[in-house]
């Protein structure tokens, strides 16, 4: 069942009140009665929608296409996404195209994503890349709350500057906050803050003159050394790839490259390796990525 809610969603204690800039929020629940994952509830306010629910690998996996009709986020805009995957359900969420963070007139653009995964459930969070325009002022948060036996995997790919125009991120700010928790215990916390023309973009201990960064995370299983070695050997000559397997999870894979396509290809290759031991099914790339 789907309903339209006039009230804004509150995520991480922040109400998304109506203002002149875009305020968009969406709250979704996926459950699995009789073994079929379904979008049971969807409440939205402003321009955020589920475009379609697909079943490319059978009824146990619901693939959700999250659409932001304006296509980009400008200064002052605020987007909030909340997804809860109930017991024994399996959801994969992706987007039909790259997200865009436009040049700001000074106001901050913000996106907050909160993901919750219940016992026996599985979640895959695979939005397409975010392109941060020069002079954008962008803030992103991503929180993942899992129960003890939930399985989760996802990525975040960020492109600084519009490469098709040979644009570099020379002014503005991009910041990101990622938290992964299991039964309330913090497993991983990452905070990034990049200023335009930041020295970190050039440093060998930073982005090393690359303009695309990808981070893949997976939690809910214990990878063996052979699998970790396979992940480490999945890169390409002109990318930087690092793999970290924390004792209590998650497994983290970071890739720096020269194009979004290159970074996504490397991370997709690693996802193909991780998905069978993590989720028990073979990887199948969403068709929307090829359109």
C-alpha positions as CSV (number, residue, x, y, z in Angstrom):
1,X,0.0,0.0,0.0
2,X,1.2,3.5,-0.8
3,X,0.1,6.8,0.6
4,X,1.0,10.4,0.1
5,X,1.7,12.3,3.4
6,X,1.4,16.0,3.7
7,X,3.6,16.0,6.8
8,X,7.4,16.1,6.4
9,X,9.5,13.1,7.5
10,X,11.7,13.7,10.5
11,X,15.1,12.0,10.2
12,X,17.9,12.3,12.8
13,X,15.8,14.8,14.7
14,X,15.5,17.2,11.9
15,X,12.0,18.3,10.6
16,X,11.9,19.1,6.9
17,X,9.6,22.1,7.1
18,X,8.3,23.7,3.9
19,X,10.3,26.7,2.7
20,X,11.1,28.4,-0.6
21,X,13.8,25.9,-1.5
22,X,13.0,22.3,-2.3
23,X,12.2,20.2,0.8
24,X,11.7,16.6,-0.1
25,X,11.3,13.6,2.1
26,X,10.4,9.9,1.6
27,X,9.8,7.2,4.2
28,X,9.6,3.6,3.0
29,X,9.0,0.2,4.5
30,X,9.7,-3.2,2.9
31,X,8.3,-6.4,4.4
32,X,8.1,-10.0,3.2
33,X,4.7,-11.7,3.8
34,X,4.8,-15.3,2.6
35,X,8.4,-14.8,1.4
36,X,7.6,-12.1,-1.2
37,X,9.4,-8.8,-0.5
38,X,7.1,-5.8,-1.1
39,X,7.0,-2.1,-0.7
40,X,4.4,-2.1,2.0
41,X,4.3,1.6,2.8
42,X,5.7,4.7,1.1
43,X,5.1,8.3,2.4
44,X,6.5,11.2,0.6
45,X,6.5,15.0,0.7
46,X,8.0,17.1,-2.2
47,X,9.8,15.7,-5.2
48,X,11.0,12.3,-4.1
49,X,9.2,9.2,-5.5
50,X,9.6,5.4,-5.9
51,X,9.5,5.2,-9.7
52,X,9.1,1.5,-9.9
53,X,9.4,-1.8,-7.9
54,X,11.1,-4.6,-9.9
55,X,11.7,-8.3,-9.3
56,X,14.6,-9.2,-11.6
57,X,15.7,-12.2,-9.5
58,X,12.4,-13.5,-8.1
59,X,10.0,-12.4,-5.5
60,X,12.4,-12.5,-2.5
61,X,14.2,-9.4,-3.8
62,X,12.4,-6.1,-4.4
63,X,14.4,-3.6,-6.4
64,X,13.4,-0.1,-5.8
65,X,14.1,2.8,-8.2
66,X,14.3,6.1,-6.2
67,X,13.6,9.1,-8.3
68,X,14.2,12.8,-7.6
69,X,12.4,14.5,-10.5
70,X,14.3,17.8,-10.4
71,X,17.4,15.8,-11.2
72,X,19.7,17.9,-9.0
73,X,20.1,19.6,-5.6
74,X,20.7,23.3,-5.4
75,X,21.7,25.6,-2.5
76,X,19.1,25.5,0.3
77,X,17.5,22.2,-0.9
78,X,17.1,19.5,1.7
79,X,16.4,15.8,0.9
80,X,15.6,13.1,3.5
81,X,15.3,9.4,2.7
82,X,14.3,6.8,5.3
83,X,14.1,3.1,4.5
84,X,13.2,0.2,6.9
85,X,13.6,-3.4,5.7
86,X,11.5,-5.7,7.9
87,X,12.3,-9.2,9.1
88,X,13.3,-11.6,6.3
89,X,12.7,-9.1,3.5
90,X,15.4,-8.2,0.9
91,X,15.5,-4.8,-0.8
92,X,17.9,-3.2,-3.3
93,X,17.6,0.5,-3.8
94,X,19.2,2.3,-6.7
95,X,18.6,5.5,-8.8
96,X,17.8,5.9,-12.5
97,X,20.7,8.4,-13.0
98,X,23.5,10.3,-11.4
99,X,22.7,12.8,-8.7
100,X,23.8,16.4,-9.2
101,X,24.8,19.0,-6.6
102,X,24.5,22.4,-8.3
103,X,26.5,25.5,-7.8
104,X,25.4,27.2,-4.6
105,X,24.5,30.9,-4.1
106,X,25.9,30.5,-0.6
107,X,23.2,28.3,1.0
108,X,24.0,24.7,2.0
109,X,22.3,21.8,0.1
110,X,21.8,18.7,2.2
111,X,20.8,15.1,1.9
112,X,20.2,12.8,4.9
113,X,19.7,9.0,4.4
114,X,18.7,6.7,7.3
115,X,18.6,2.9,6.6
116,X,17.3,0.3,9.1
117,X,17.6,-3.4,8.6
118,X,15.7,-5.9,10.9
119,X,16.5,-9.5,11.9
120,X,17.1,-11.8,9.0
121,X,16.7,-9.0,6.5
122,X,19.0,-7.9,3.7
123,X,19.6,-4.4,2.2
124,X,21.6,-3.3,-0.8
125,X,22.1,0.5,-1.2
126,X,23.4,1.3,-4.7
127,X,22.6,4.8,-5.8
128,X,24.4,6.0,-8.9
129,X,27.2,8.5,-8.5
130,X,26.8,12.0,-7.1
131,X,28.4,14.8,-9.2
132,X,29.4,17.8,-7.2
133,X,29.6,20.9,-9.4
134,X,32.3,23.5,-8.8
135,X,31.1,26.1,-6.2
136,X,28.6,23.7,-4.7
137,X,28.1,23.6,-1.0
138,X,26.9,20.1,-0.2
139,X,26.4,18.0,2.9
140,X,25.5,14.3,3.0
141,X,24.8,12.0,5.9
142,X,24.3,8.2,5.7
143,X,23.4,6.1,8.7
144,X,22.9,2.3,8.6
145,X,21.3,0.6,11.7
146,X,21.4,-3.2,11.5
147,X,20.4,-6.0,13.9
148,X,22.7,-8.8,14.8
149,X,21.9,-11.1,11.8
150,X,21.0,-8.5,9.2
151,X,23.1,-8.4,6.0
152,X,23.9,-5.1,4.4
153,X,25.9,-3.9,1.5
154,X,26.2,-0.6,-0.3
155,X,28.3,2.1,-1.8
156,X,28.8,5.8,-2.3
157,X,30.5,7.3,-5.4
158,X,31.4,11.0,-5.5
159,X,32.6,12.9,-8.5
160,X,34.2,16.3,-7.8
161,X,33.6,18.6,-10.8
162,X,31.9,17.9,-14.2
163,X,34.5,15.9,-16.1
164,X,32.7,16.3,-19.4
165,X,33.4,20.0,-19.2
166,X,36.9,19.6,-17.8
167,X,35.6,21.3,-14.7
168,X,37.5,21.0,-11.4
169,X,36.3,21.5,-7.9
170,X,38.0,24.8,-7.3
171,X,35.5,26.5,-4.9
172,X,32.8,25.4,-2.5
173,X,32.6,22.6,0.0
174,X,31.6,18.9,0.1
175,X,31.2,17.1,3.4
176,X,30.0,13.6,4.2
177,X,29.2,11.7,7.4
178,X,28.7,7.9,7.3
179,X,27.8,5.7,10.3
180,X,27.3,1.9,10.4
181,X,25.8,0.5,13.6
182,X,24.8,-3.1,14.6
183,X,22.4,-3.4,17.6
184,X,23.2,0.2,18.5
185,X,26.9,-0.4,18.6
186,X,29.0,1.8,16.3
187,X,31.1,-0.3,13.8
188,X,32.3,2.4,11.5
189,X,32.3,6.2,11.4
190,X,33.7,8.3,8.6
191,X,33.7,12.0,8.2
192,X,34.9,13.8,5.1
193,X,35.2,17.5,4.4
194,X,36.7,18.8,1.2
195,X,37.1,22.4,0.3
196,X,37.4,23.6,-3.2
197,X,41.0,23.3,-4.5
198,X,41.8,21.5,-1.2
199,X,45.4,20.3,-0.8
200,X,43.9,16.9,0.2
201,X,42.8,16.5,-3.4
202,X,46.5,16.6,-4.6
203,X,48.1,14.8,-1.7
204,X,49.3,11.2,-2.0
205,X,47.6,10.6,1.4
206,X,44.4,12.1,0.1
207,X,42.8,11.9,-3.4
208,X,46.2,11.9,-5.1
209,X,44.9,14.1,-8.0
210,X,42.0,11.8,-8.7
211,X,38.5,13.3,-9.0
212,X,36.3,10.3,-8.3
213,X,36.1,8.4,-5.0
214,X,34.1,5.3,-4.3
215,X,33.5,3.5,-1.0
216,X,31.8,0.1,-0.7
217,X,30.8,-1.4,2.6
218,X,29.5,-4.9,3.5
219,X,28.5,-6.2,6.9
220,X,26.8,-9.4,8.1
221,X,29.4,-12.0,7.2
222,X,33.0,-12.8,7.8
223,X,35.1,-12.8,4.6
224,X,37.9,-15.3,4.4
225,X,41.4,-14.3,3.3
226,X,40.9,-15.7,-0.2
227,X,37.9,-13.5,-0.8
228,X,39.8,-10.4,0.5
229,X,42.7,-11.2,-1.8
230,X,40.2,-11.4,-4.7
231,X,38.8,-8.0,-3.9
232,X,42.3,-6.5,-3.7
233,X,43.2,-7.9,-7.1
234,X,40.0,-6.5,-8.8
235,X,41.4,-3.1,-9.6
236,X,42.8,-1.6,-12.7
237,X,46.2,-0.1,-13.5
238,X,45.2,3.5,-13.2
239,X,43.0,3.3,-10.0
240,X,44.0,3.2,-6.4
241,X,42.2,0.4,-4.5
242,X,42.3,-0.4,-0.8
243,X,40.5,-3.2,1.2
244,X,40.0,-3.2,5.0
245,X,38.3,-6.1,6.9
246,X,37.6,-5.0,10.4
247,X,37.3,-7.8,13.1
248,X,33.6,-7.2,13.8
249,X,32.9,-5.8,10.3
250,X,32.3,-4.1,8.0
251,X,34.4,-4.9,5.0
252,X,35.4,-1.6,3.4
253,X,36.6,-1.1,-0.2
254,X,37.8,2.3,-1.3
255,X,38.6,3.2,-4.9
256,X,40.0,6.4,-6.4
257,X,39.8,6.8,-10.1
258,X,39.6,9.2,-13.0
259,X,35.9,8.6,-14.1
260,X,32.7,7.5,-12.5
261,X,32.4,4.7,-15.0
262,X,35.8,3.3,-14.1
263,X,35.1,3.4,-10.3
264,X,31.7,1.9,-10.7
265,X,33.1,-0.9,-12.8
266,X,35.7,-1.8,-10.2
267,X,33.2,-1.7,-7.4
268,X,30.6,-3.7,-9.4
269,X,33.3,-6.3,-9.9
270,X,33.9,-6.5,-6.2
271,X,30.2,-6.6,-5.5
272,X,29.9,-9.6,-7.8
273,X,32.5,-11.4,-5.6
274,X,30.8,-10.4,-2.3
275,X,27.2,-11.0,-3.0
276,X,27.1,-14.8,-3.1
277,X,28.8,-15.3,0.4
278,X,26.9,-12.3,1.9
279,X,23.4,-12.8,0.4
280,X,23.4,-16.3,-1.1
281,X,22.6,-15.1,-4.6
282,X,24.6,-14.2,-7.7
283,X,25.1,-10.6,-8.6
284,X,23.0,-9.1,-11.4
285,X,23.5,-5.5,-12.3
286,X,20.3,-3.4,-12.3
287,X,19.2,-2.8,-15.9
288,X,18.6,0.9,-15.3
289,X,22.4,1.4,-15.1
290,X,22.7,0.5,-18.8
291,X,20.0,2.9,-20.0
